[in-house]
Amino acid sequence: MSEFPAPPGVPAPPEPASPIAPSAPPPAAPVPPAAPPSSPLPAAELDRIRKQIDVELKSCYDPEIPVNVQDLGLVYALDVAPDGSITITMTLTAPGCPLADLIVEQVRSRLASIPGVPSAGVKLTWDPPWTPERMSAAAKLQLGW
């Protein structure tokens, strides 16, 4: 109740809610259904993705060397999952490469841009270390080896 009575003829204001009154819990948020597991792609679609991977890798360059990462022999392993996700294991010509992040992101981005690829990841490894013997014959010719 208020400290002062209401003047004659004026209704009294309603009592405020008790500060210790329990409040109703908020309604529970709906739980979205779990994402269905990725369905395997048809073999023809996986073949198309594998061919496009080769094209994309041949368009990725170490800016300091005028040869693509594929012909330089920087790609050690490539995995295309049944759903089209790509994981590539690669190295660089030297562990101290100042452009490592740029090259790795360029490869990841190019692979992720392939239609039908839900995700692309790049694992960088230094084992075994890269050597010029990993280069293709075309790369060796281009670099005068």
FINUSE-496430 format. One line per field, with one value per atom (N, C-alpha, C, O): residue number from 1; residue in one letter; atom name; x, y, z. Coordinates in pm, 1 decimal. Layout:
<recs>
num = [NUM,...]
residu = [a,...]
atome = [CA,...]
east = [X,...]
north = [Y,...]
up = [Z,...]
</recs>
This chain:
<recs>
num = [1,1,1,1,2,2,2,2,3,3,3,3,4,4,4,4,5,5,5,5,6,6,6,6,7,7,7,7,8,8,8,8,9,9,9,9,10,10,10,10,11,11,11,11,12,12,12,12,13,13,13,13,14,14,14,14,15,15,15,15,16,16,16,16,17,17,17,17,18,18,18,18,19,19,19,19,20,20,20,20,21,21,21,21,22,22,22,22,23,23,23,23,24,24,24,24,25,25,25,25,26,26,26,26,27,27,27,27,28,28,28,28,29,29,29,29,30,30,30,30,31,31,31,31,32,32,32,32,33,33,33,33,34,34,34,34,35,35,35,35,36,36,36,36,37,37,37,37,38,38,38,38,39,39,39,39,40,40,40,40,41,41,41,41,42,42,42,42,43,43,43,43,44,44,44,44,45,45,45,45,46,46,46,46,47,47,47,47,48,48,48,48,49,49,49,49,50,50,50,50,51,51,51,51,52,52,52,52,53,53,53,53,54,54,54,54,55,55,55,55,56,56,56,56,57,57,57,57,58,58,58,58,59,59,59,59,60,60,60,60,61,61,61,61,62,62,62,62,63,63,63,63,64,64,64,64,65,65,65,65,66,66,66,66,67,67,67,67,68,68,68,68,69,69,69,69,70,70,70,70,71,71,71,71,72,72,72,72,73,73,73,73,74,74,74,74,75,75,75,75,76,76,76,76,77,77,77,77,78,78,78,78,79,79,79,79,80,80,80,80,81,81,81,81,82,82,82,82,83,83,83,83,84,84,84,84,85,85,85,85,86,86,86,86,87,87,87,87,88,88,88,88,89,89,89,89,90,90,90,90,91,91,91,91,92,92,92,92,93,93,93,93,94,94,94,94,95,95,95,95,96,96,96,96,97,97,97,97,98,98,98,98,99,99,99,99,100,100,100,100,101,101,101,101,102,102,102,102,103,103,103,103,104,104,104,104,105,105,105,105,106,106,106,106,107,107,107,107,108,108,108,108,109,109,109,109,110,110,110,110,111,111,111,111,112,112,112,112,113,113,113,113,114,114,114,114,115,115,115,115,116,116,116,116,117,117,117,117,118,118,118,118,119,119,119,119,120,120,120,120,121,121,121,121,122,122,122,122,123,123,123,123,124,124,124,124,125,125,125,125,126,126,126,126,127,127,127,127,128,128,128,128,129,129,129,129,130,130,130,130,131,131,131,131,132,132,132,132,133,133,133,133,134,134,134,134,135,135,135,135,136,136,136,136,137,137,137,137,138,138,138,138,139,139,139,139,140,140,140,140,141,141,141,141,142,142,142,142,143,143,143,143,144,144,144,144,145,145,145,145]
residu = [m,m,m,m,s,s,s,s,e,e,e,e,f,f,f,f,p,p,p,p,a,a,a,a,p,p,p,p,p,p,p,p,g,g,g,g,v,v,v,v,p,p,p,p,a,a,a,a,p,p,p,p,p,p,p,p,e,e,e,e,p,p,p,p,a,a,a,a,s,s,s,s,p,p,p,p,i,i,i,i,a,a,a,a,p,p,p,p,s,s,s,s,a,a,a,a,p,p,p,p,p,p,p,p,p,p,p,p,a,a,a,a,a,a,a,a,p,p,p,p,v,v,v,v,p,p,p,p,p,p,p,p,a,a,a,a,a,a,a,a,p,p,p,p,p,p,p,p,s,s,s,s,s,s,s,s,p,p,p,p,l,l,l,l,p,p,p,p,a,a,a,a,a,a,a,a,e,e,e,e,l,l,l,l,d,d,d,d,r,r,r,r,i,i,i,i,r,r,r,r,k,k,k,k,q,q,q,q,i,i,i,i,d,d,d,d,v,v,v,v,e,e,e,e,l,l,l,l,k,k,k,k,s,s,s,s,c,c,c,c,y,y,y,y,d,d,d,d,p,p,p,p,e,e,e,e,i,i,i,i,p,p,p,p,v,v,v,v,n,n,n,n,v,v,v,v,q,q,q,q,d,d,d,d,l,l,l,l,g,g,g,g,l,l,l,l,v,v,v,v,y,y,y,y,a,a,a,a,l,l,l,l,d,d,d,d,v,v,v,v,a,a,a,a,p,p,p,p,d,d,d,d,g,g,g,g,s,s,s,s,i,i,i,i,t,t,t,t,i,i,i,i,t,t,t,t,m,m,m,m,t,t,t,t,l,l,l,l,t,t,t,t,a,a,a,a,p,p,p,p,g,g,g,g,c,c,c,c,p,p,p,p,l,l,l,l,a,a,a,a,d,d,d,d,l,l,l,l,i,i,i,i,v,v,v,v,e,e,e,e,q,q,q,q,v,v,v,v,r,r,r,r,s,s,s,s,r,r,r,r,l,l,l,l,a,a,a,a,s,s,s,s,i,i,i,i,p,p,p,p,g,g,g,g,v,v,v,v,p,p,p,p,s,s,s,s,a,a,a,a,g,g,g,g,v,v,v,v,k,k,k,k,l,l,l,l,t,t,t,t,w,w,w,w,d,d,d,d,p,p,p,p,p,p,p,p,w,w,w,w,t,t,t,t,p,p,p,p,e,e,e,e,r,r,r,r,m,m,m,m,s,s,s,s,a,a,a,a,a,a,a,a,a,a,a,a,k,k,k,k,l,l,l,l,q,q,q,q,l,l,l,l,g,g,g,g,w,w,w,w]
atome = [N,CA,C,O,N,CA,C,O,N,CA,C,O,N,CA,C,O,N,CA,C,O,N,CA,C,O,N,CA,C,O,N,CA,C,O,N,CA,C,O,N,CA,C,O,N,CA,C,O,N,CA,C,O,N,CA,C,O,N,CA,C,O,N,CA,C,O,N,CA,C,O,N,CA,C,O,N,CA,C,O,N,CA,C,O,N,CA,C,O,N,CA,C,O,N,CA,C,O,N,CA,C,O,N,CA,C,O,N,CA,C,O,N,CA,C,O,N,CA,C,O,N,CA,C,O,N,CA,C,O,N,CA,C,O,N,CA,C,O,N,CA,C,O,N,CA,C,O,N,CA,C,O,N,CA,C,O,N,CA,C,O,N,CA,C,O,N,CA,C,O,N,CA,C,O,N,CA,C,O,N,CA,C,O,N,CA,C,O,N,CA,C,O,N,CA,C,O,N,CA,C,O,N,CA,C,O,N,CA,C,O,N,CA,C,O,N,CA,C,O,N,CA,C,O,N,CA,C,O,N,CA,C,O,N,CA,C,O,N,CA,C,O,N,CA,C,O,N,CA,C,O,N,CA,C,O,N,CA,C,O,N,CA,C,O,N,CA,C,O,N,CA,C,O,N,CA,C,O,N,CA,C,O,N,CA,C,O,N,CA,C,O,N,CA,C,O,N,CA,C,O,N,CA,C,O,N,CA,C,O,N,CA,C,O,N,CA,C,O,N,CA,C,O,N,CA,C,O,N,CA,C,O,N,CA,C,O,N,CA,C,O,N,CA,C,O,N,CA,C,O,N,CA,C,O,N,CA,C,O,N,CA,C,O,N,CA,C,O,N,CA,C,O,N,CA,C,O,N,CA,C,O,N,CA,C,O,N,CA,C,O,N,CA,C,O,N,CA,C,O,N,CA,C,O,N,CA,C,O,N,CA,C,O,N,CA,C,O,N,CA,C,O,N,CA,C,O,N,CA,C,O,N,CA,C,O,N,CA,C,O,N,CA,C,O,N,CA,C,O,N,CA,C,O,N,CA,C,O,N,CA,C,O,N,CA,C,O,N,CA,C,O,N,CA,C,O,N,CA,C,O,N,CA,C,O,N,CA,C,O,N,CA,C,O,N,CA,C,O,N,CA,C,O,N,CA,C,O,N,CA,C,O,N,CA,C,O,N,CA,C,O,N,CA,C,O,N,CA,C,O,N,CA,C,O,N,CA,C,O,N,CA,C,O,N,CA,C,O,N,CA,C,O,N,CA,C,O,N,CA,C,O,N,CA,C,O,N,CA,C,O,N,CA,C,O,N,CA,C,O,N,CA,C,O,N,CA,C,O,N,CA,C,O,N,CA,C,O,N,CA,C,O,N,CA,C,O,N,CA,C,O,N,CA,C,O,N,CA,C,O,N,CA,C,O,N,CA,C,O,N,CA,C,O,N,CA,C,O,N,CA,C,O,N,CA,C,O,N,CA,C,O]
east = [81.9,0.0,86.9,199.4,33.3,113.8,109.1,21.9,203.1,211.0,98.3,57.8,47.9,-56.0,-186.5,-187.1,-296.6,-424.7,-462.5,-422.7,-539.1,-586.2,-685.0,-761.2,-685.9,-782.5,-924.2,-944.6,-1020.5,-1159.0,-1200.2,-1172.9,-1265.1,-1315.5,-1215.2,-1251.4,-1090.9,-989.5,-960.8,-930.1,-970.9,-945.4,-798.9,-710.3,-775.5,-638.7,-566.2,-627.3,-436.7,-360.5,-350.8,-356.4,-336.4,-324.4,-195.3,-96.2,-198.5,-80.1,24.9,-9.2,152.3,257.0,276.3,246.4,327.3,354.4,463.9,554.7,455.6,554.6,688.2,694.0,795.9,926.5,971.3,1062.6,910.1,952.7,855.3,868.0,757.8,661.8,732.0,811.4,703.9,769.8,719.2,601.0,809.9,770.0,770.5,841.5,692.1,684.7,814.3,868.7,863.5,986.5,958.9,847.8,1061.3,1041.1,1012.3,1057.7,937.3,908.5,1037.9,1128.0,1045.8,1165.3,1172.9,1072.6,1294.5,1316.0,1300.2,1343.1,1239.9,1226.7,1364.2,1450.5,1383.2,1510.5,1502.0,1414.5,1595.6,1590.1,1624.5,1702.0,1568.6,1602.0,1748.5,1805.9,1807.8,1947.7,1959.6,1870.6,2073.3,2096.4,2106.8,2171.2,2045.0,2055.6,2199.6,2269.2,2244.2,2380.6,2392.8,2298.2,2511.1,2533.2,2518.3,2567.9,2450.0,2430.9,2550.0,2605.8,2589.0,2698.7,2657.4,2542.1,2751.5,2726.6,2740.8,2812.0,2673.9,2691.7,2837.4,2906.9,2881.7,3020.7,3058.0,3169.2,2966.8,2996.6,3022.5,3108.2,2948.5,2968.3,3103.5,3172.6,3141.1,3272.4,3385.1,3487.1,3368.1,3468.9,3482.2,3593.0,3367.4,3371.5,3445.2,3524.2,3419.9,3488.1,3637.7,3716.9,3677.6,3821.3,3890.3,4002.4,3824.7,3883.6,3895.8,3995.3,3795.0,3798.0,3904.2,3962.3,3929.9,4036.2,4168.6,4244.2,4196.9,4322.3,4331.7,4437.0,4221.3,4218.0,4245.1,4325.2,4178.0,4192.9,4333.4,4389.5,4392.2,4528.1,4630.2,4730.7,4604.2,4696.8,4680.7,4755.4,4582.0,4566.5,4616.0,4603.3,4672.2,4726.1,4878.2,4943.2,4933.0,5077.2,5138.3,5075.3,5262.6,5346.0,5389.0,5453.4,5355.0,5387.0,5535.9,5572.3,5620.8,5764.9,5820.0,5933.5,5738.0,5783.5,5675.9,5558.7,5713.6,5612.0,5563.6,5545.6,5542.3,5494.9,5380.8,5388.3,5276.1,5161.5,5195.9,5293.6,5114.1,5141.5,5138.9,5210.4,5057.6,5049.7,5181.2,5238.3,5229.9,5353.3,5477.1,5579.7,5468.8,5580.9,5593.6,5697.4,5489.3,5493.0,5461.7,5506.0,5385.3,5353.1,5235.9,5215.9,5158.8,5042.1,5085.7,5132.6,5069.8,5109.7,4993.2,5011.6,4874.9,4759.4,4632.9,4624.1,4535.8,4408.5,4299.0,4304.1,4199.9,4089.0,3958.8,3933.2,3877.0,3742.7,3646.7,3638.0,3574.5,3478.9,3357.4,3334.3,3281.1,3162.5,3063.3,2988.8,3061.8,2969.7,3030.3,2965.4,3155.7,3221.6,3314.3,3380.3,3321.1,3413.6,3556.9,3588.2,3642.8,3781.6,3874.9,3858.6,3973.4,4082.9,4211.8,4231.2,4298.3,4425.6,4538.0,4530.9,4640.8,4760.8,4869.4,4895.9,4931.7,5033.6,5147.2,5138.7,5250.7,5364.9,5397.5,5327.7,5501.4,5553.3,5701.6,5760.0,5761.5,5901.8,5995.5,6107.3,5951.6,6035.8,5946.5,5845.8,5983.0,5902.3,5888.8,5788.4,5985.8,5981.9,5917.3,5935.9,5842.4,5781.3,5695.8,5600.9,5728.1,5652.3,5510.3,5427.5,5482.1,5351.4,5268.9,5172.3,5306.6,5239.9,5089.3,5012.2,5046.4,4902.9,4829.7,4719.2,4890.4,4830.3,4812.6,4706.9,4915.0,4910.0,4806.8,4726.7,4808.3,4712.9,4569.8,4482.2,4545.3,4409.6,4368.9,4252.3,4461.9,4431.0,4387.1,4288.7,4458.2,4423.1,4286.9,4200.8,4266.3,4140.0,4022.2,3918.0,4040.8,3935.4,3900.7,3783.2,4001.0,3976.4,3903.1,3811.4,3942.2,3875.7,3732.8,3642.4,3712.0,3577.9,3484.0,3362.1,3539.8,3456.2,3402.7,3320.4,3448.2,3402.5,3256.1,3223.1,3168.4,3027.1,3012.6,3075.4,2928.9,2904.9,2996.1,2980.3,3092.6,3185.0,3133.4,3135.4,3086.6,3033.1,3139.9,3112.4,3261.5,3369.2,3503.8,3515.6,3605.2,3741.5,3837.0,3827.4,3928.2,4026.6,4166.3,4187.2,4262.1,4402.1,4482.6,4478.2,4555.4,4646.8,4788.1,4829.8,4860.2,4997.7,5091.6,5079.2,5185.2,5280.9,5422.0,5442.4,5517.8,5658.4,5729.3,5851.1,5653.3,5711.4,5645.8,5526.5,5715.9,5857.3,5878.8,5788.3,5997.4,6025.8,6021.3,6052.6,5981.7,5978.6,6121.3,6211.4,6139.2,6267.4,6234.9,6124.8,6328.2,6303.5,6270.4,6211.1,6307.0,6276.1,6124.5,6079.8,6046.2,5899.8,5835.1,5718.0,5910.4,5854.1,5826.1,5894.6,5723.9,5693.7,5802.4,5878.9,5807.4,5905.3,5880.1,5975.3,5755.1,5722.0,5773.2,5824.1,5760.5,5807.3,5960.3,6015.6,6026.3,6172.5,6219.2,6315.3,6151.5,6186.1,6162.2,6245.2,6047.8,6014.3,6115.5,6147.4,6165.3,6260.6,6406.1,6497.5,6427.4,6563.8,6641.8,6763.7,6575.6,6644.7,6687.5,6747.3]
north = [-116.0,0.0,123.2,120.4,236.1,357.9,425.9,397.8,514.5,584.0,685.0,712.8,739.4,841.7,786.3,718.8,814.0,767.8,849.9,965.6,789.0,858.0,965.6,945.2,1080.4,1184.7,1134.1,1041.5,1192.1,1146.6,1156.3,1256.2,1052.8,1048.4,996.3,977.4,972.4,921.4,776.6,748.3,684.5,544.6,524.8,592.4,434.3,402.7,328.9,247.6,355.7,284.0,135.2,98.8,51.4,-91.4,-119.4,-47.7,-222.6,-262.2,-317.1,-393.9,-279.4,-336.1,-484.2,-531.4,-556.1,-698.1,-713.9,-631.3,-816.7,-843.2,-873.8,-950.7,-813.4,-840.2,-984.2,-1030.7,-1055.0,-1192.7,-1293.9,-1414.3,-1242.9,-1333.9,-1417.4,-1364.9,-1545.6,-1628.7,-1592.9,-1564.9,-1594.5,-1567.6,-1699.2,-1793.1,-1704.7,-1826.6,-1840.3,-1741.2,-1962.6,-1979.7,-1946.8,-1966.4,-1896.5,-1865.8,-1994.6,-2102.3,-1982.7,-2104.7,-2161.1,-2086.2,-2290.1,-2355.7,-2328.8,-2333.3,-2300.8,-2278.3,-2411.2,-2515.2,-2408.3,-2534.9,-2585.2,-2507.1,-2712.8,-2773.6,-2810.7,-2886.8,-2755.0,-2789.4,-2936.5,-2992.4,-2998.4,-3139.1,-3151.6,-3060.9,-3263.0,-3286.3,-3291.4,-3339.7,-3239.7,-3241.7,-3386.2,-3468.1,-3417.0,-3554.8,-3582.6,-3492.1,-3704.5,-3734.2,-3708.2,-3727.3,-3664.4,-3635.4,-3762.8,-3869.3,-3748.7,-3863.5,-3876.9,-3776.8,-3998.5,-4017.3,-3964.6,-3977.2,-3907.2,-3857.3,-3971.2,-4068.3,-3959.9,-4061.3,-4063.3,-3961.8,-4178.2,-4194.6,-4093.1,-4040.4,-4065.3,-3969.2,-3830.5,-3757.9,-3792.6,-3661.8,-3656.6,-3554.9,-3764.3,-3769.1,-3762.3,-3697.8,-3827.3,-3820.2,-3677.3,-3629.6,-3608.6,-3469.8,-3382.7,-3296.4,-3404.7,-3327.4,-3353.9,-3260.3,-3479.8,-3513.2,-3445.4,-3396.3,-3442.7,-3375.3,-3225.1,-3163.0,-3168.2,-3024.3,-2990.1,-2881.7,-3080.7,-3058.4,-3037.7,-2946.5,-3122.2,-3110.0,-2974.3,-2910.6,-2930.6,-2800.4,-2688.6,-2598.6,-2695.7,-2590.0,-2588.4,-2480.6,-2704.5,-2708.1,-2652.8,-2593.8,-2671.9,-2618.6,-2468.3,-2406.1,-2409.9,-2264.0,-2196.6,-2075.2,-2276.1,-2222.4,-2217.7,-2317.0,-2100.2,-2080.2,-2028.9,-1956.2,-2068.5,-2003.3,-1874.1,-1881.0,-1755.9,-1630.7,-1610.0,-1529.0,-1682.2,-1666.2,-1760.1,-1744.3,-1858.5,-1957.6,-1967.3,-1988.0,-1952.8,-1952.1,-2091.1,-2117.5,-2180.5,-2315.5,-2344.6,-2307.3,-2410.6,-2439.4,-2543.1,-2617.0,-2547.1,-2634.6,-2782.5,-2863.2,-2817.8,-2957.4,-2999.1,-3102.0,-2919.4,-2955.2,-2937.6,-3000.9,-2852.4,-2840.1,-2963.8,-2984.6,-3045.2,-3164.6,-3134.1,-3205.5,-3027.9,-2989.4,-3068.2,-3069.6,-3133.3,-3208.9,-3351.4,-3424.9,-3389.6,-3523.5,-3622.0,-3739.2,-3576.0,-3666.1,-3586.5,-3467.4,-3655.4,-3593.1,-3693.7,-3807.8,-3650.7,-3739.2,-3670.5,-3557.0,-3740.7,-3693.4,-3789.2,-3906.6,-3738.3,-3819.7,-3850.9,-3783.6,-3951.0,-3986.6,-3871.5,-3870.0,-3774.3,-3660.8,-3547.0,-3444.4,-3563.9,-3461.6,-3370.4,-3285.0,-3386.1,-3304.8,-3341.2,-3456.9,-3239.6,-3259.4,-3229.4,-3130.3,-3317.4,-3291.6,-3313.7,-3417.4,-3215.0,-3224.1,-3209.3,-3125.3,-3290.8,-3279.0,-3231.0,-3291.8,-3121.2,-3062.8,-3004.7,-2994.7,-2967.8,-2904.0,-2778.5,-2744.0,-2712.3,-2596.8,-2620.8,-2713.9,-2537.7,-2561.5,-2538.2,-2589.7,-2460.8,-2435.5,-2404.9,-2335.5,-2456.6,-2429.8,-2281.3,-2240.4,-2202.4,-2059.2,-1974.9,-1853.3,-2036.9,-1964.2,-1849.3,-1872.7,-1725.4,-1611.5,-1602.4,-1527.6,-1677.3,-1672.6,-1798.3,-1825.9,-1873.9,-2001.0,-1983.8,-2057.3,-1888.7,-1869.8,-1835.7,-1884.4,-1753.4,-1714.2,-1835.1,-1852.3,-1917.2,-2033.3,-2134.2,-2185.1,-2162.9,-2259.5,-2209.7,-2287.4,-2083.0,-2029.8,-2027.7,-2050.4,-2001.3,-2003.8,-2144.6,-2159.6,-2246.0,-2384.2,-2418.9,-2472.4,-2389.5,-2421.1,-2352.5,-2413.6,-2226.0,-2147.6,-2201.4,-2211.6,-2235.3,-2288.4,-2421.3,-2445.5,-2507.5,-2637.0,-2620.7,-2690.2,-2529.7,-2506.0,-2446.0,-2456.5,-2383.8,-2320.3,-2419.6,-2383.2,-2542.6,-2642.7,-2675.9,-2712.1,-2664.1,-2698.8,-2842.8,-2934.7,-2860.4,-2993.2,-3028.6,-3134.6,-2941.0,-2966.6,-2893.8,-2770.8,-2968.8,-2902.5,-2841.4,-2745.0,-2896.1,-2838.6,-2882.3,-2985.6,-2799.8,-2830.3,-2791.9,-2683.0,-2880.6,-2854.0,-2882.2,-2969.6,-2806.9,-2823.9,-2852.1,-2776.2,-2961.8,-2995.7,-2969.1,-3023.1,-2886.5,-2853.9,-2943.4,-2955.5,-3006.0,-3094.5,-3062.8,-3010.1,-3096.3,-3077.6,-3212.9,-3219.0,-3320.3,-3453.5,-3539.1,-3567.4,-3580.6,-3555.2,-3414.8,-3356.2,-3363.2,-3230.6,-3235.8,-3337.6,-3123.5,-3114.0,-3111.5,-3052.4,-3177.2,-3170.4,-3148.5,-3181.2,-3094.1,-3069.7,-3196.8,-3188.4,-3312.5,-3437.7,-3461.0,-3540.3,-3393.5,-3409.5,-3334.6,-3356.9,-3246.7,-3168.3,-3256.8,-3356.1,-3217.9,-3288.6,-3255.8,-3160.7,-3335.2,-3310.7,-3173.8,-3103.0,-3135.2,-3004.0,-2891.4,-2791.0,-2907.0,-2803.4,-2793.3,-2683.3,-2905.9,-2904.8,-2836.8,-2759.8,-2865.2,-2802.2,-2652.4,-2572.6,-2615.2,-2472.8,-2397.4,-2281.9,-2461.8,-2396.3,-2419.0,-2369.7,-2492.8,-2514.0,-2615.8,-2603.5,-2716.1,-2818.3,-2931.5,-3027.3]
up = [0.0,0.0,0.0,49.8,-58.0,-60.6,75.5,157.7,97.4,225.4,242.1,354.9,135.2,142.8,88.3,-14.6,155.8,102.6,-19.9,-33.4,-108.0,-227.7,-186.4,-91.9,-255.1,-222.1,-244.8,-323.3,-178.5,-196.0,-343.0,-409.6,-392.0,-528.5,-630.4,-746.5,-591.2,-683.3,-643.8,-528.0,-741.0,-704.2,-665.9,-718.1,-577.3,-533.0,-644.9,-714.2,-664.0,-767.3,-730.9,-613.4,-831.4,-802.5,-726.5,-740.4,-647.9,-571.8,-668.0,-758.0,-651.3,-737.2,-706.1,-596.3,-806.2,-787.5,-683.8,-675.3,-607.4,-503.7,-570.0,-666.0,-518.9,-579.5,-557.6,-625.9,-465.6,-443.1,-501.8,-480.0,-576.8,-637.8,-743.2,-821.3,-746.2,-847.7,-986.5,-1006.6,-1079.5,-1217.4,-1293.2,-1257.1,-1396.4,-1476.6,-1555.5,-1604.1,-1567.9,-1646.0,-1792.5,-1841.6,-1861.6,-2003.4,-2079.5,-2040.8,-2186.4,-2263.1,-2320.9,-2358.8,-2326.9,-2380.8,-2530.2,-2601.4,-2575.8,-2718.3,-2791.6,-2741.5,-2907.8,-2981.0,-3022.5,-3062.7,-3012.7,-3050.4,-3197.5,-3238.6,-3277.8,-3419.6,-3438.4,-3360.9,-3538.8,-3563.2,-3601.5,-3661.9,-3566.7,-3602.1,-3753.7,-3823.7,-3802.7,-3947.1,-3992.8,-3927.2,-4102.9,-4150.3,-4191.6,-4237.6,-4175.9,-4218.5,-4368.1,-4444.6,-4407.3,-4548.7,-4629.9,-4593.0,-4738.7,-4826.5,-4918.3,-4963.2,-4946.3,-5041.6,-5179.1,-5220.3,-5246.6,-5381.4,-5481.5,-5455.7,-5594.3,-5699.2,-5746.9,-5741.2,-5793.3,-5838.3,-5946.0,-5945.3,-6037.8,-6144.7,-6087.7,-6138.0,-5982.1,-5918.7,-5846.8,-5852.9,-5779.5,-5713.9,-5816.8,-5792.4,-5930.2,-6037.0,-6088.6,-6112.9,-6105.4,-6151.6,-6050.4,-6088.7,-5921.7,-5817.0,-5820.4,-5809.9,-5834.8,-5839.4,-5958.0,-5944.8,-6071.9,-6189.4,-6164.8,-6202.3,-6102.3,-6075.3,-5971.0,-5975.4,-5877.9,-5778.0,-5849.8,-5816.3,-5948.8,-6023.8,-6092.4,-6091.5,-6151.6,-6219.1,-6117.0,-6142.2,-6003.1,-5901.8,-5844.4,-5824.6,-5817.1,-5761.2,-5861.0,-5821.4,-5988.5,-6089.7,-6108.5,-6184.0,-6038.8,-6045.1,-5916.1,-5900.1,-5825.0,-5699.0,-5708.7,-5741.1,-5680.0,-5694.0,-5565.5,-5488.6,-5544.2,-5444.7,-5515.1,-5619.8,-5460.5,-5530.6,-5558.8,-5644.1,-5488.3,-5509.7,-5617.2,-5662.1,-5658.3,-5756.5,-5865.4,-5833.9,-5991.5,-6098.4,-6140.3,-6259.2,-6041.9,-6069.7,-5972.2,-5855.2,-6019.5,-5932.5,-5825.2,-5837.8,-5719.9,-5605.1,-5643.6,-5584.2,-5741.6,-5785.6,-5850.3,-5814.0,-5946.6,-6016.9,-5930.0,-5955.1,-5828.3,-5735.1,-5646.1,-5583.2,-5640.6,-5556.7,-5411.3,-5321.3,-5388.2,-5250.9,-5193.4,-5071.9,-5278.9,-5233.5,-5200.1,-5287.0,-5073.2,-5028.1,-5029.5,-5062.5,-4994.3,-4989.6,-5016.5,-4986.6,-5073.7,-5105.5,-5076.2,-5122.1,-4999.5,-4966.6,-5004.0,-4963.9,-5081.2,-5113.8,-5043.9,-5079.7,-4943.6,-4868.9,-4956.4,-5056.9,-4919.0,-4997.9,-5017.0,-5115.0,-4923.4,-4938.5,-5019.4,-5039.7,-5066.6,-5146.9,-5068.4,-5127.6,-4936.3,-4856.1,-4894.4,-4922.8,-4894.3,-4936.7,-4820.4,-4749.3,-4802.5,-4709.7,-4787.4,-4850.8,-4781.2,-4852.1,-4750.0,-4660.3,-4764.3,-4682.1,-4775.9,-4879.6,-4737.8,-4824.5,-4741.8,-4619.4,-4809.6,-4746.6,-4825.5,-4920.8,-4786.1,-4859.5,-4884.0,-4828.5,-4966.1,-5000.1,-4882.7,-4882.1,-4782.4,-4664.9,-4544.6,-4558.3,-4426.2,-4306.7,-4272.7,-4214.5,-4307.4,-4276.0,-4384.4,-4387.3,-4472.6,-4584.4,-4531.4,-4456.6,-4569.0,-4517.8,-4574.7,-4522.6,-4680.4,-4743.6,-4716.4,-4787.5,-4614.1,-4584.0,-4568.2,-4630.1,-4487.0,-4463.8,-4593.6,-4617.7,-4675.4,-4802.4,-4894.9,-4955.6,-4905.0,-4994.3,-4944.2,-5022.7,-4815.6,-4758.2,-4777.5,-4815.6,-4752.2,-4768.8,-4915.8,-4947.8,-5003.7,-5146.8,-5188.4,-5260.9,-5143.9,-5177.2,-5116.9,-5186.8,-4989.4,-4923.1,-4992.5,-5016.4,-5024.0,-5087.5,-5225.9,-5261.2,-5302.7,-5438.3,-5431.4,-5509.9,-5338.9,-5327.1,-5277.0,-5323.4,-5183.1,-5128.5,-5233.2,-5220.5,-5335.5,-5437.9,-5541.2,-5625.1,-5535.5,-5632.4,-5602.5,-5489.6,-5701.7,-5678.7,-5629.2,-5681.7,-5527.7,-5471.5,-5356.0,-5295.5,-5323.4,-5212.7,-5088.7,-5084.6,-4986.3,-4868.4,-4778.3,-4706.8,-4780.8,-4699.5,-4756.1,-4821.9,-4728.0,-4772.5,-4661.7,-4605.2,-4631.1,-4527.3,-4577.7,-4661.9,-4525.0,-4562.9,-4436.7,-4339.9,-4440.0,-4331.0,-4381.6,-4484.1,-4309.4,-4347.7,-4268.7,-4146.9,-4338.4,-4272.4,-4320.5,-4429.9,-4236.2,-4273.9,-4280.0,-4296.8,-4266.5,-4263.2,-4369.6,-4358.3,-4469.9,-4494.4,-4551.4,-4610.7,-4532.8,-4588.7,-4742.0,-4803.7,-4800.4,-4945.4,-4999.6,-4940.1,-5114.0,-5185.9,-5333.7,-5377.9,-5409.7,-5552.5,-5631.1,-5738.7,-5580.1,-5650.2,-5659.8,-5742.7,-5577.0,-5578.5,-5695.8,-5726.4,-5760.8,-5871.3,-5992.7,-6016.9,-6067.7,-6193.3,-6296.1,-6279.7,-6400.6,-6508.2,-6569.4,-6602.4,-6585.1,-6642.1,-6552.3,-6602.1,-6422.2,-6328.7,-6334.2,-6334.9,-6337.9,-6345.6,-6473.5,-6472.1,-6583.5,-6711.6,-6704.2,-6748.1,-6648.2,-6637.2,-6550.6,-6578.7,-6446.5,-6356.8,-6397.6,-6331.6,-6505.1,-6555.2,-6474.4,-6462.8,-6418.0,-6338.6,-6424.9,-6375.8]
</recs>
